[in-house]
């Protein structure tokens, strides 16, 4: 995973589920934190929002590195690593705010889907989405396929 993340946000954990009654955050919550961070990324990068064609998570790969205490804060770092027509791939890292250790590394793949038909569809404003990501990220792998 690239150490050069463009976006970072801190998220409190005191209201999350714990894992089996332990003082640690459940792994599923870590994935949800990256979705919250992605919403903040969208606002920071000025990614256009949609109602008819939605960005949907199609695949997530997670590598858990260490437990995260519920009384800590999570630092979520993410960057858009790949852009293909109607598809995006984000690399994410969740770290403990208390000591900076990496808790989890993730890759999320997204596809834009027509809200009515449920089929994959590239939004009409795709060039604006790509331009917003490039302006925010700088160097991003872009593919036509």
N, CA, C and O atoms as a GROMACS GRO file, in nm:
protein
  580
    1UNK      N    1   0.085  -0.118   0.000
    1UNK     CA    2   0.000   0.000   0.000
    1UNK      C    3   0.089   0.123   0.000
    1UNK      O    4   0.190   0.129   0.070
    2UNK      N    5   0.050   0.219  -0.077
    2UNK     CA    6   0.128   0.342  -0.089
    2UNK      C    7   0.121   0.424   0.039
    2UNK      O    8   0.013   0.439   0.096
    3UNK      N    9   0.235   0.477   0.086
    3UNK     CA   10   0.231   0.560   0.206
    3UNK      C   11   0.181   0.702   0.178
    3UNK      O   12   0.158   0.779   0.271
    4UNK      N   13   0.165   0.737   0.053
    4UNK     CA   14   0.127   0.875   0.016
    4UNK      C   15  -0.024   0.887   0.004
    4UNK      O   16  -0.078   0.883  -0.107
    5UNK      N   17  -0.092   0.902   0.116
    5UNK     CA   18  -0.236   0.920   0.114
    5UNK      C   19  -0.268   1.066   0.099
    5UNK      O   20  -0.196   1.151   0.152
    6UNK      N   21  -0.374   1.097   0.028
    6UNK     CA   22  -0.412   1.236   0.008
    6UNK      C   23  -0.514   1.282   0.111
    6UNK      O   24  -0.517   1.399   0.148
    7UNK      N   25  -0.597   1.191   0.159
    7UNK     CA   26  -0.706   1.230   0.247
    7UNK      C   27  -0.692   1.160   0.381
    7UNK      O   28  -0.657   1.042   0.387
    8UNK      N   29  -0.718   1.233   0.488
    8UNK     CA   30  -0.713   1.176   0.622
    8UNK      C   31  -0.821   1.240   0.708
    8UNK      O   32  -0.844   1.361   0.699
    9UNK      N   33  -0.888   1.160   0.790
    9UNK     CA   34  -0.988   1.211   0.883
    9UNK      C   35  -0.982   1.130   1.011
    9UNK      O   36  -0.944   1.012   1.010
   10UNK      N   37  -1.019   1.193   1.122
   10UNK     CA   38  -1.025   1.125   1.252
   10UNK      C   39  -1.170   1.100   1.287
   10UNK      O   40  -1.256   1.186   1.266
   11UNK      N   41  -1.197   0.981   1.340
   11UNK     CA   42  -1.333   0.944   1.377
   11UNK      C   43  -1.335   0.886   1.518
   11UNK      O   44  -1.259   0.794   1.548
   12UNK      N   45  -1.421   0.939   1.606
   12UNK     CA   46  -1.431   0.885   1.742
   12UNK      C   47  -1.497   0.747   1.738
   12UNK      O   48  -1.575   0.718   1.647
   13UNK      N   49  -1.466   0.662   1.836
   13UNK     CA   50  -1.517   0.526   1.836
   13UNK      C   51  -1.608   0.495   1.953
   13UNK      O   52  -1.660   0.383   1.961
   14UNK      N   53  -1.630   0.587   2.042
   14UNK     CA   54  -1.699   0.556   2.168
   14UNK      C   55  -1.840   0.501   2.150
   14UNK      O   56  -1.895   0.445   2.245
   15UNK      N   57  -1.900   0.516   2.032
   15UNK     CA   58  -2.035   0.466   2.011
   15UNK      C   59  -2.039   0.345   1.919
   15UNK      O   60  -2.144   0.316   1.860
   16UNK      N   61  -1.929   0.275   1.904
   16UNK     CA   62  -1.925   0.160   1.814
   16UNK      C   63  -1.948   0.030   1.890
   16UNK      O   64  -1.938   0.025   2.012
   17UNK      N   65  -1.978  -0.074   1.814
   17UNK     CA   66  -1.989  -0.207   1.872
   17UNK      C   67  -1.850  -0.258   1.909
   17UNK      O   68  -1.751  -0.226   1.842
   18UNK      N   69  -1.844  -0.336   2.016
   18UNK     CA   70  -1.717  -0.398   2.052
   18UNK      C   71  -1.719  -0.544   2.010
   18UNK      O   72  -1.825  -0.601   1.984
   19UNK      N   73  -1.603  -0.602   2.004
   19UNK     CA   74  -1.589  -0.740   1.960
   19UNK      C   75  -1.604  -0.833   2.079
   19UNK      O   76  -1.518  -0.838   2.167
   20UNK      N   77  -1.713  -0.908   2.083
   20UNK     CA   78  -1.735  -1.012   2.183
   20UNK      C   79  -1.718  -0.967   2.327
   20UNK      O   80  -1.666  -1.042   2.409
   21UNK      N   81  -1.762  -0.845   2.359
   21UNK     CA   82  -1.752  -0.798   2.496
   21UNK      C   83  -1.612  -0.753   2.537
   21UNK      O   84  -1.589  -0.725   2.654
   22UNK      N   85  -1.520  -0.747   2.443
   22UNK     CA   86  -1.385  -0.701   2.472
   22UNK      C   87  -1.380  -0.549   2.456
   22UNK      O   88  -1.478  -0.489   2.413
   23UNK      N   89  -1.268  -0.486   2.491
   23UNK     CA   90  -1.257  -0.341   2.470
   23UNK      C   91  -1.218  -0.303   2.328
   23UNK      O   92  -1.177  -0.189   2.303
   24UNK      N   93  -1.230  -0.397   2.234
   24UNK     CA   94  -1.184  -0.372   2.097
   24UNK      C   95  -1.300  -0.352   2.000
   24UNK      O   96  -1.407  -0.412   2.016
   25UNK      N   97  -1.278  -0.269   1.900
   25UNK     CA   98  -1.378  -0.239   1.797
   25UNK      C   99  -1.393  -0.360   1.706
   25UNK      O  100  -1.294  -0.421   1.664
   26UNK      N  101  -1.517  -0.395   1.674
   26UNK     CA  102  -1.547  -0.505   1.584
   26UNK      C  103  -1.494  -0.472   1.444
   26UNK      O  104  -1.502  -0.356   1.401
   27UNK      N  105  -1.440  -0.570   1.374
   27UNK     CA  106  -1.382  -0.549   1.241
   27UNK      C  107  -1.477  -0.488   1.140
   27UNK      O  108  -1.434  -0.409   1.056
   28UNK      N  109  -1.605  -0.524   1.146
   28UNK     CA  110  -1.702  -0.468   1.053
   28UNK      C  111  -1.718  -0.318   1.069
   28UNK      O  112  -1.748  -0.247   0.973
   29UNK      N  113  -1.697  -0.269   1.191
   29UNK     CA  114  -1.706  -0.125   1.217
   29UNK      C  115  -1.593  -0.053   1.143
   29UNK      O  116  -1.612   0.059   1.095
   30UNK      N  117  -1.477  -0.115   1.133
   30UNK     CA  118  -1.364  -0.053   1.063
   30UNK      C  119  -1.398  -0.029   0.916
   30UNK      O  120  -1.362   0.074   0.859
   31UNK      N  121  -1.467  -0.124   0.855
   31UNK     CA  122  -1.510  -0.106   0.716
   31UNK      C  123  -1.608   0.010   0.707
   31UNK      O  124  -1.599   0.093   0.617
   32UNK      N  125  -1.702   0.016   0.802
   32UNK     CA  126  -1.800   0.125   0.802
   32UNK      C  127  -1.731   0.261   0.819
   32UNK      O  128  -1.774   0.360   0.760
   33UNK      N  129  -1.625   0.266   0.898
   33UNK     CA  130  -1.552   0.392   0.916
   33UNK      C  131  -1.494   0.441   0.785
   33UNK      O  132  -1.489   0.562   0.760
   34UNK      N  133  -1.448   0.349   0.700
   34UNK     CA  134  -1.394   0.392   0.571
   34UNK      C  135  -1.504   0.446   0.480
   34UNK      O  136  -1.478   0.532   0.396
   35UNK      N  137  -1.627   0.396   0.495
   35UNK     CA  138  -1.739   0.450   0.417
   35UNK      C  139  -1.774   0.591   0.463
   35UNK      O  140  -1.805   0.678   0.382
   36UNK      N  141  -1.768   0.615   0.595
   36UNK     CA  142  -1.791   0.750   0.648
   36UNK      C  143  -1.681   0.843   0.596
   36UNK      O  144  -1.708   0.956   0.556
   37UNK      N  145  -1.557   0.794   0.598
   37UNK     CA  146  -1.446   0.875   0.548
   37UNK      C  147  -1.460   0.903   0.400
   37UNK      O  148  -1.423   1.011   0.354
   38UNK      N  149  -1.514   0.808   0.323
   38UNK     CA  150  -1.532   0.829   0.179
   38UNK      C  151  -1.631   0.942   0.153
   38UNK      O  152  -1.614   1.019   0.058
   39UNK      N  153  -1.735   0.952   0.235
   39UNK     CA  154  -1.828   1.064   0.221
   39UNK      C  155  -1.756   1.197   0.243
   39UNK      O  156  -1.781   1.294   0.171
   40UNK      N  157  -1.667   1.202   0.340
   40UNK     CA  158  -1.589   1.323   0.365
   40UNK      C  159  -1.490   1.349   0.252
   40UNK      O  160  -1.466   1.464   0.214
   41UNK      N  161  -1.433   1.242   0.198
   41UNK     CA  162  -1.344   1.254   0.081
   41UNK      C  163  -1.420   1.318  -0.035
   41UNK      O  164  -1.369   1.410  -0.100
   42UNK      N  165  -1.542   1.269  -0.062
   42UNK     CA  166  -1.623   1.323  -0.171
   42UNK      C  167  -1.643   1.473  -0.157
   42UNK      O  168  -1.631   1.547  -0.254
   43UNK      N  169  -1.673   1.516  -0.035
   43UNK     CA  170  -1.693   1.660  -0.012
   43UNK      C  171  -1.564   1.737  -0.031
   43UNK      O  172  -1.563   1.843  -0.093
   44UNK      N  173  -1.453   1.685   0.023
   44UNK     CA  174  -1.324   1.754   0.011
   44UNK      C  175  -1.279   1.763  -0.134
   44UNK      O  176  -1.225   1.865  -0.177
   45UNK      N  177  -1.300   1.654  -0.211
   45UNK     CA  178  -1.257   1.650  -0.351
   45UNK      C  179  -1.360   1.712  -0.445
   45UNK      O  180  -1.333   1.730  -0.564
   46UNK      N  181  -1.478   1.743  -0.393
   46UNK     CA  182  -1.588   1.798  -0.472
   46UNK      C  183  -1.635   1.702  -0.581
   46UNK      O  184  -1.658   1.741  -0.695
   47UNK      N  185  -1.650   1.576  -0.542
   47UNK     CA  186  -1.703   1.474  -0.632
   47UNK      C  187  -1.854   1.498  -0.643
   47UNK      O  188  -1.921   1.508  -0.541
   48UNK      N  189  -1.908   1.506  -0.764
   48UNK     CA  190  -2.052   1.527  -0.778
   48UNK      C  191  -2.131   1.411  -0.715
   48UNK      O  192  -2.092   1.295  -0.728
   49UNK      N  193  -2.240   1.443  -0.648
   49UNK     CA  194  -2.325   1.338  -0.592
   49UNK      C  195  -2.437   1.307  -0.690
   49UNK      O  196  -2.470   1.388  -0.777
   50UNK      N  197  -2.495   1.188  -0.676
   50UNK     CA  198  -2.597   1.140  -0.768
   50UNK      C  199  -2.716   1.084  -0.693
   50UNK      O  200  -2.707   1.047  -0.576
   51UNK      N  201  -2.827   1.078  -0.762
   51UNK     CA  202  -2.945   1.009  -0.709
   51UNK      C  203  -2.989   0.897  -0.804
   51UNK      O  204  -3.047   0.798  -0.760
   52UNK      N  205  -2.962   0.913  -0.932
   52UNK     CA  206  -3.006   0.814  -1.030
   52UNK      C  207  -2.902   0.706  -1.056
   52UNK      O  208  -2.937   0.590  -1.078
   53UNK      N  209  -2.775   0.745  -1.054
   53UNK     CA  210  -2.666   0.650  -1.074
   53UNK      C  211  -2.577   0.662  -0.950
   53UNK      O  212  -2.515   0.765  -0.926
   54UNK      N  213  -2.574   0.555  -0.872
   54UNK     CA  214  -2.508   0.557  -0.742
   54UNK      C  215  -2.378   0.478  -0.742
   54UNK      O  216  -2.365   0.378  -0.812
   55UNK      N  217  -2.283   0.523  -0.663
   55UNK     CA  218  -2.157   0.449  -0.645
   55UNK      C  219  -2.182   0.342  -0.540
   55UNK      O  220  -2.218   0.373  -0.426
   56UNK      N  221  -2.164   0.216  -0.578
   56UNK     CA  222  -2.189   0.103  -0.488
   56UNK      C  223  -2.060   0.023  -0.470
   56UNK      O  224  -1.984   0.002  -0.564
   57UNK      N  225  -2.039  -0.020  -0.349
   57UNK     CA  226  -1.922  -0.103  -0.319
   57UNK      C  227  -1.943  -0.240  -0.383
   57UNK      O  228  -2.046  -0.304  -0.362
   58UNK      N  229  -1.845  -0.285  -0.461
   58UNK     CA  230  -1.857  -0.414  -0.527
   58UNK      C  231  -1.761  -0.519  -0.471
   58UNK      O  232  -1.782  -0.639  -0.488
   59UNK      N  233  -1.657  -0.474  -0.403
   59UNK     CA  234  -1.557  -0.568  -0.352
   59UNK      C  235  -1.474  -0.497  -0.245
   59UNK      O  236  -1.437  -0.381  -0.261
   60UNK      N  237  -1.446  -0.567  -0.138
   60UNK     CA  238  -1.358  -0.514  -0.034
   60UNK      C  239  -1.261  -0.623   0.009
   60UNK      O  240  -1.300  -0.738   0.032
   61UNK      N  241  -1.137  -0.585   0.019
   61UNK     CA  242  -1.033  -0.675   0.070
   61UNK      C  243  -0.972  -0.608   0.192
   61UNK      O  244  -0.931  -0.493   0.187
   62UNK      N  245  -0.967  -0.682   0.304
   62UNK     CA  246  -0.919  -0.626   0.430
   62UNK      C  247  -0.806  -0.711   0.485
   62UNK      O  248  -0.810  -0.834   0.482
   63UNK      N  249  -0.705  -0.643   0.535
   63UNK     CA  250  -0.596  -0.709   0.608
   63UNK      C  251  -0.590  -0.645   0.746
   63UNK      O  252  -0.548  -0.530   0.760
   64UNK      N  253  -0.633  -0.719   0.847
   64UNK     CA  254  -0.631  -0.668   0.984
   64UNK      C  255  -0.491  -0.686   1.041
   64UNK      O  256  -0.430  -0.792   1.028
   65UNK      N  257  -0.440  -0.580   1.104
   65UNK     CA  258  -0.304  -0.580   1.156
   65UNK      C  259  -0.297  -0.580   1.309
   65UNK      O  260  -0.208  -0.642   1.367
   66UNK      N  261  -0.392  -0.511   1.374
   66UNK     CA  262  -0.389  -0.497   1.520
   66UNK      C  263  -0.528  -0.458   1.568
   66UNK      O  264  -0.605  -0.398   1.492
   67UNK      N  265  -0.562  -0.491   1.691
   67UNK     CA  266  -0.692  -0.448   1.743
   67UNK      C  267  -0.694  -0.298   1.771
   67UNK      O  268  -0.590  -0.236   1.794
   68UNK      N  269  -0.813  -0.242   1.768
   68UNK     CA  270  -0.831  -0.100   1.797
   68UNK      C  271  -0.927  -0.088   1.914
   68UNK      O  272  -1.038  -0.142   1.910
   69UNK      N  273  -0.886  -0.019   2.019
   69UNK     CA  274  -0.969  -0.003   2.138
   69UNK      C  275  -1.085   0.092   2.110
   69UNK      O  276  -1.069   0.190   2.037
   70UNK      N  277  -1.201   0.063   2.167
   70UNK     CA  278  -1.320   0.145   2.145
   70UNK      C  279  -1.305   0.284   2.206
   70UNK      O  280  -1.375   0.376   2.165
   71UNK      N  281  -1.214   0.302   2.305
   71UNK     CA  282  -1.196   0.433   2.368
   71UNK      C  283  -1.087   0.516   2.300
   71UNK      O  284  -1.050   0.623   2.350
   72UNK      N  285  -1.036   0.468   2.188
   72UNK     CA  286  -0.938   0.540   2.107
   72UNK      C  287  -1.014   0.616   1.998
   72UNK      O  288  -1.137   0.621   2.000
   73UNK      N  289  -0.943   0.675   1.905
   73UNK     CA  290  -1.001   0.730   1.783
   73UNK      C  291  -0.935   0.660   1.665
   73UNK      O  292  -0.822   0.613   1.674
   74UNK      N  293  -1.007   0.653   1.555
   74UNK     CA  294  -0.953   0.595   1.433
   74UNK      C  295  -0.908   0.707   1.341
   74UNK      O  296  -0.978   0.807   1.325
   75UNK      N  297  -0.793   0.689   1.281
   75UNK     CA  298  -0.747   0.779   1.176
   75UNK      C  299  -0.762   0.701   1.046
   75UNK      O  300  -0.700   0.596   1.028
   76UNK      N  301  -0.843   0.753   0.956
   76UNK     CA  302  -0.866   0.686   0.828
   76UNK      C  303  -0.798   0.766   0.719
   76UNK      O  304  -0.823   0.885   0.702
   77UNK      N  305  -0.710   0.699   0.646
   77UNK     CA  306  -0.641   0.760   0.533
   77UNK      C  307  -0.686   0.686   0.407
   77UNK      O  308  -0.698   0.564   0.406
   78UNK      N  309  -0.711   0.761   0.302
   78UNK     CA  310  -0.753   0.696   0.179
   78UNK      C  311  -0.708   0.774   0.057
   78UNK      O  312  -0.683   0.895   0.062
   79UNK      N  313  -0.699   0.701  -0.050
   79UNK     CA  314  -0.669   0.764  -0.178
   79UNK      C  315  -0.733   0.682  -0.287
   79UNK      O  316  -0.749   0.561  -0.276
   80UNK      N  317  -0.768   0.751  -0.394
   80UNK     CA  318  -0.820   0.682  -0.512
   80UNK      C  319  -0.700   0.631  -0.589
   80UNK      O  320  -0.616   0.709  -0.634
   81UNK      N  321  -0.691   0.501  -0.604
   81UNK     CA  322  -0.574   0.440  -0.668
   81UNK      C  323  -0.596   0.404  -0.814
   81UNK      O  324  -0.500   0.387  -0.889
   82UNK      N  325  -0.724   0.393  -0.854
   82UNK     CA  326  -0.752   0.352  -0.992
   82UNK      C  327  -0.888   0.406  -1.035
   82UNK      O  328  -0.984   0.406  -0.959
   83UNK      N  329  -0.893   0.452  -1.159
   83UNK     CA  330  -1.015   0.505  -1.219
   83UNK      C  331  -1.036   0.435  -1.352
   83UNK      O  332  -0.949   0.440  -1.440
   84UNK      N  333  -1.151   0.370  -1.368
   84UNK     CA  334  -1.192   0.310  -1.495
   84UNK      C  335  -1.334   0.356  -1.522
   84UNK      O  336  -1.404   0.387  -1.426
   85UNK      N  337  -1.380   0.361  -1.643
   85UNK     CA  338  -1.515   0.411  -1.670
   85UNK      C  339  -1.621   0.347  -1.578
   85UNK      O  340  -1.646   0.226  -1.584
   86UNK      N  341  -1.681   0.430  -1.493
   86UNK     CA  342  -1.783   0.384  -1.402
   86UNK      C  343  -1.735   0.303  -1.284
   86UNK      O  344  -1.815   0.245  -1.211
   87UNK      N  345  -1.603   0.300  -1.264
   87UNK     CA  346  -1.546   0.218  -1.156
   87UNK      C  347  -1.430   0.292  -1.090
   87UNK      O  348  -1.353   0.363  -1.155
   88UNK      N  349  -1.419   0.272  -0.958
   88UNK     CA  350  -1.311   0.333  -0.880
   88UNK      C  351  -1.254   0.230  -0.784
   88UNK      O  352  -1.324   0.140  -0.738
   89UNK      N  353  -1.125   0.246  -0.754
   89UNK     CA  354  -1.062   0.163  -0.650
   89UNK      C  355  -0.993   0.256  -0.550
   89UNK      O  356  -0.914   0.342  -0.588
   90UNK      N  357  -1.025   0.237  -0.423
   90UNK     CA  358  -0.965   0.316  -0.317
   90UNK      C  359  -0.878   0.227  -0.228
   90UNK      O  360  -0.914   0.114  -0.196
   91UNK      N  361  -0.763   0.280  -0.190
   91UNK     CA  362  -0.678   0.217  -0.090
   91UNK      C  363  -0.701   0.292   0.040
   91UNK      O  364  -0.703   0.415   0.042
   92UNK      N  365  -0.719   0.218   0.149
   92UNK     CA  366  -0.749   0.278   0.279
   92UNK      C  367  -0.658   0.219   0.386
   92UNK      O  368  -0.615   0.104   0.379
   93UNK      N  369  -0.633   0.301   0.485
   93UNK     CA  370  -0.562   0.255   0.604
   93UNK      C  371  -0.636   0.309   0.724
   93UNK      O  372  -0.671   0.427   0.728
   94UNK      N  373  -0.661   0.224   0.821
   94UNK     CA  374  -0.718   0.267   0.949
   94UNK      C  375  -0.606   0.252   1.052
   94UNK      O  376  -0.544   0.146   1.064
   95UNK      N  377  -0.581   0.360   1.125
   95UNK     CA  378  -0.475   0.360   1.227
   95UNK      C  379  -0.533   0.404   1.359
   95UNK      O  380  -0.637   0.470   1.364
   96UNK      N  381  -0.465   0.368   1.467
   96UNK     CA  382  -0.503   0.413   1.601
   96UNK      C  383  -0.450   0.554   1.622
   96UNK      O  384  -0.331   0.579   1.600
   97UNK      N  385  -0.537   0.645   1.664
   97UNK     CA  386  -0.494   0.783   1.687
   97UNK      C  387  -0.396   0.792   1.803
   97UNK      O  388  -0.310   0.880   1.805
   98UNK      N  389  -0.408   0.702   1.900
   98UNK     CA  390  -0.326   0.710   2.021
   98UNK      C  391  -0.178   0.689   1.993
   98UNK      O  392  -0.094   0.756   2.054
   99UNK      N  393  -0.145   0.598   1.903
   99UNK     CA  394  -0.003   0.569   1.878
   99UNK      C  395   0.033   0.557   1.731
   99UNK      O  396   0.149   0.531   1.698
  100UNK      N  397  -0.065   0.575   1.641
  100UNK     CA  398  -0.037   0.574   1.498
  100UNK      C  399  -0.022   0.437   1.435
  100UNK      O  400   0.002   0.428   1.314
  101UNK      N  401  -0.034   0.329   1.513
  101UNK     CA  402  -0.013   0.196   1.455
  101UNK      C  403  -0.124   0.162   1.356
  101UNK      O  404  -0.239   0.200   1.376
  102UNK      N  405  -0.088   0.092   1.252
  102UNK     CA  406  -0.185   0.050   1.151
  102UNK      C  407  -0.271  -0.061   1.209
  102UNK      O  408  -0.221  -0.162   1.259
  103UNK      N  409  -0.401  -0.042   1.201
  103UNK     CA  410  -0.498  -0.139   1.251
  103UNK      C  411  -0.548  -0.227   1.136
  103UNK      O  412  -0.562  -0.348   1.153
  104UNK      N  413  -0.574  -0.166   1.020
  104UNK     CA  414  -0.622  -0.242   0.904
  104UNK      C  415  -0.584  -0.170   0.776
  104UNK      O  416  -0.575  -0.047   0.772
  105UNK      N  417  -0.563  -0.248   0.672
  105UNK     CA  418  -0.541  -0.197   0.537
  105UNK      C  419  -0.652  -0.255   0.450
  105UNK      O  420  -0.684  -0.373   0.459
  106UNK      N  421  -0.710  -0.170   0.366
  106UNK     CA  422  -0.823  -0.214   0.285
  106UNK      C  423  -0.811  -0.163   0.142
  106UNK      O  424  -0.749  -0.061   0.114
  107UNK      N  425  -0.873  -0.238   0.054
  107UNK     CA  426  -0.896  -0.192  -0.081
  107UNK      C  427  -1.045  -0.208  -0.108
  107UNK      O  428  -1.101  -0.316  -0.091
  108UNK      N  429  -1.107  -0.100  -0.150
  108UNK     CA  430  -1.249  -0.102  -0.186
  108UNK      C  431  -1.261  -0.078  -0.335
  108UNK      O  432  -1.196   0.012  -0.389
  109UNK      N  433  -1.342  -0.156  -0.399
  109UNK     CA  434  -1.376  -0.134  -0.540
  109UNK      C  435  -1.522  -0.092  -0.546
  109UNK      O  436  -1.608  -0.147  -0.477
  110UNK      N  437  -1.549   0.007  -0.631
  110UNK     CA  438  -1.683   0.061  -0.646
  110UNK      C  439  -1.722   0.059  -0.792
  110UNK      O  440  -1.639   0.076  -0.881
  111UNK      N  441  -1.851   0.039  -0.815
  111UNK     CA  442  -1.909   0.051  -0.948
  111UNK      C  443  -2.029   0.143  -0.938
  111UNK      O  444  -2.101   0.141  -0.838
  112UNK      N  445  -2.050   0.224  -1.040
  112UNK     CA  446  -2.169   0.308  -1.043
  112UNK      C  447  -2.283   0.224  -1.099
  112UNK      O  448  -2.267   0.154  -1.200
  113UNK      N  449  -2.398   0.232  -1.032
  113UNK     CA  450  -2.513   0.147  -1.064
  113UNK      C  451  -2.637   0.234  -1.081
  113UNK      O  452  -2.662   0.325  -1.002
  114UNK      N  453  -2.714   0.204  -1.184
  114UNK     CA  454  -2.840   0.274  -1.205
  114UNK      C  455  -2.936   0.234  -1.094
  114UNK      O  456  -2.963   0.116  -1.074
  115UNK      N  457  -2.988   0.332  -1.021
  115UNK     CA  458  -3.074   0.305  -0.905
  115UNK      C  459  -3.206   0.238  -0.944
  115UNK      O  460  -3.265   0.168  -0.862
  116UNK      N  461  -3.253   0.258  -1.066
  116UNK     CA  462  -3.380   0.198  -1.110
  116UNK      C  463  -3.361   0.056  -1.162
  116UNK      O  464  -3.436  -0.035  -1.126
  117UNK      N  465  -3.260   0.037  -1.248
  117UNK     CA  466  -3.241  -0.094  -1.312
  117UNK      C  467  -3.150  -0.188  -1.232
  117UNK      O  468  -3.158  -0.310  -1.247
  118UNK      N  469  -3.063  -0.131  -1.147
  118UNK     CA  470  -2.967  -0.214  -1.074
  118UNK      C  471  -2.849  -0.257  -1.158
  118UNK      O  472  -2.768  -0.340  -1.116
  119UNK      N  473  -2.838  -0.202  -1.278
  119UNK     CA  474  -2.729  -0.238  -1.368
  119UNK      C  475  -2.616  -0.136  -1.361
  119UNK      O  476  -2.639  -0.018  -1.333
  120UNK      N  477  -2.495  -0.184  -1.386
  120UNK     CA  478  -2.379  -0.095  -1.390
  120UNK      C  479  -2.399   0.009  -1.499
  120UNK      O  480  -2.447  -0.022  -1.608
  121UNK      N  481  -2.360   0.133  -1.468
  121UNK     CA  482  -2.377   0.242  -1.563
  121UNK      C  483  -2.276   0.351  -1.532
  121UNK      O  484  -2.260   0.390  -1.416
  122UNK      N  485  -2.209   0.400  -1.633
  122UNK     CA  486  -2.118   0.512  -1.614
  122UNK      C  487  -2.200   0.641  -1.611
  122UNK      O  488  -2.275   0.668  -1.705
  123UNK      N  489  -2.186   0.721  -1.504
  123UNK     CA  490  -2.266   0.845  -1.496
  123UNK      C  491  -2.234   0.940  -1.613
  123UNK      O  492  -2.123   0.941  -1.665
  124UNK      N  493  -2.334   1.018  -1.652
  124UNK     CA  494  -2.317   1.114  -1.761
  124UNK      C  495  -2.207   1.215  -1.729
  124UNK      O  496  -2.141   1.264  -1.820
  125UNK      N  497  -2.187   1.247  -1.602
  125UNK     CA  498  -2.084   1.344  -1.564
  125UNK      C  499  -1.952   1.278  -1.524
  125UNK      O  500  -1.876   1.334  -1.446
  126UNK      N  501  -1.927   1.160  -1.579
  126UNK     CA  502  -1.803   1.088  -1.549
  126UNK      C  503  -1.677   1.174  -1.570
  126UNK      O  504  -1.588   1.171  -1.486
  127UNK      N  505  -1.667   1.251  -1.680
  127UNK     CA  506  -1.548   1.335  -1.697
  127UNK      C  507  -1.528   1.434  -1.580
  127UNK      O  508  -1.414   1.463  -1.543
  128UNK      N  509  -1.637   1.486  -1.523
  128UNK     CA  510  -1.626   1.576  -1.409
  128UNK      C  511  -1.580   1.502  -1.283
  128UNK      O  512  -1.505   1.556  -1.202
  129UNK      N  513  -1.626   1.378  -1.267
  129UNK     CA  514  -1.582   1.297  -1.153
  129UNK      C  515  -1.432   1.272  -1.163
  129UNK      O  516  -1.359   1.290  -1.066
  130UNK      N  517  -1.386   1.230  -1.281
  130UNK     CA  518  -1.243   1.203  -1.302
  130UNK      C  519  -1.162   1.330  -1.281
  130UNK      O  520  -1.056   1.326  -1.218
  131UNK      N  521  -1.209   1.443  -1.333
  131UNK     CA  522  -1.137   1.570  -1.317
  131UNK      C  523  -1.128   1.609  -1.170
  131UNK      O  524  -1.024   1.659  -1.126
  132UNK      N  525  -1.235   1.588  -1.093
  132UNK     CA  526  -1.233   1.622  -0.950
  132UNK      C  527  -1.133   1.534  -0.875
  132UNK      O  528  -1.060   1.584  -0.789
  133UNK      N  529  -1.130   1.406  -0.908
  133UNK     CA  530  -1.034   1.314  -0.843
  133UNK      C  531  -0.892   1.354  -0.879
  133UNK      O  532  -0.805   1.360  -0.792
  134UNK      N  533  -0.867   1.380  -1.006
  134UNK     CA  534  -0.731   1.419  -1.049
  134UNK      C  535  -0.688   1.550  -0.984
  134UNK      O  536  -0.573   1.563  -0.942
  135UNK      N  537  -0.778   1.646  -0.974
  135UNK     CA  538  -0.744   1.774  -0.912
  135UNK      C  539  -0.711   1.756  -0.764
  135UNK      O  540  -0.625   1.825  -0.710
  136UNK      N  541  -0.780   1.663  -0.699
  136UNK     CA  542  -0.760   1.639  -0.557
  136UNK      C  543  -0.640   1.549  -0.530
  136UNK      O  544  -0.561   1.574  -0.439
  137UNK      N  545  -0.626   1.445  -0.611
  137UNK     CA  546  -0.524   1.342  -0.589
  137UNK      C  547  -0.391   1.372  -0.660
  137UNK      O  548  -0.284   1.340  -0.608
  138UNK      N  549  -0.400   1.432  -0.775
  138UNK     CA  550  -0.279   1.443  -0.857
  138UNK      C  551  -0.268   1.319  -0.944
  138UNK      O  552  -0.353   1.296  -1.030
  139UNK      N  553  -0.166   1.241  -0.923
  139UNK     CA  554  -0.140   1.122  -1.002
  139UNK      C  555  -0.235   1.009  -0.964
  139UNK      O  556  -0.236   0.965  -0.849
  140UNK      N  557  -0.316   0.962  -1.059
  140UNK     CA  558  -0.409   0.851  -1.038
  140UNK      C  559  -0.402   0.763  -1.162
  140UNK      O  560  -0.397   0.812  -1.274
  141UNK      N  561  -0.402   0.631  -1.140
  141UNK     CA  562  -0.403   0.538  -1.253
  141UNK      C  563  -0.540   0.546  -1.321
  141UNK      O  564  -0.643   0.518  -1.259
  142UNK      N  565  -0.539   0.584  -1.448
  142UNK     CA  566  -0.664   0.595  -1.525
  142UNK      C  567  -0.657   0.496  -1.641
  142UNK      O  568  -0.557   0.489  -1.712
  143UNK      N  569  -0.765   0.421  -1.657
  143UNK     CA  570  -0.774   0.322  -1.763
  143UNK      C  571  -0.902   0.345  -1.841
  143UNK      O  572  -1.003   0.388  -1.784
  144UNK      N  573  -0.900   0.317  -1.971
  144UNK     CA  574  -1.020   0.328  -2.054
  144UNK      C  575  -1.101   0.199  -2.052
  144UNK      O  576  -1.216   0.197  -2.097
  145UNK      N  577  -1.043   0.091  -2.000
  145UNK     CA  578  -1.110  -0.040  -2.001
  145UNK      C  579  -1.185  -0.065  -1.873
  145UNK      O  580  -1.247  -0.170  -1.858
   0.00000   0.00000   0.00000
